Amino acid sequence: MSVTPLDSAAKLPRDFEGMFVEEFRSHFKAPTHLPLSVVVGFPPCDSLGARCAGGFLNVGAIAYATAHNDGKLSDIHIVDAALTPSLADSVAAALRALSNTASVPFGGDAESVPLVMELTAEEYPDSVPPERRVFKAKVPRYNVPFRYATMPAAGVDAAFPFTARLAGVGDSVTIAFTVDANGMIAPESLELVRATYRDFVSSVLDALGKTRYHPAYLGDCPVATRMKQRFLFKVPD
């Protein structure tokens, strides 16, 4: 598990991540049954990263929260990237318990700092420092060709917001999401990675909700996968 400030310019106390993960681990209960369905590729992959030699089942969740000087957490939000609701619920419960005990005060100069916490599978667990480990699980790897999901030929029709057109501003919006085996985007998996204006984000989310992708394939089987996409809005001439 990693704990980093959402704003790359913000600084966390040196030992904050280790203390946070240790306290999180004391409250976290791994689900006894965790069906996995999201596949990601492993190298070697082609130059575009769209086709890989094989794939493995992904497990993990992404959490956002604001840490306060008194040890409390607010605005807790979980991104269910691996489509494992039981794991997402366990992460949320552990963060709420951690906040209730107020056992990890932020201790920085700022009164609060937004955090992003990533619970992800590590290919080489022995290389992960003990203070960052949460739980161990054996995840299957498949040595059959894997192909990531792709957009439909028509693309994703994200409209240029009318108010932004009038103001003469553009934007770049990056969204991460999970495409299920039917080519549809799972709403609980949506994660805003980067953007400046809310109107552009709303336009992209609306378009993604109406778009059906070509699903990923592991061998001949359609599977769910995680991907990231950037949408560029240039000011019309």
Secondary structure, 3 states (H helix, E strand, C coil): CEEEECCCCCCCCCCHHHHHHHHHHHHCCCCCCCCCCEEEEEEEECCCCCEEEEEEECCEEEEEEEEECCCCEEEEEEECCCCCHHHHHHHHHHHHHHHHHCCCCCCCCCCEEEEEEEEECCCCHHHCCHHHCCCCCCCCEECCCEECCECCCCCCCCCCCHHHHHHCCCEEEEEEEEECCCCCECHHHCEEEECCCHHHHHHHHHHHHCCCCECEEECCEEEEEEEEEEEEECCCC
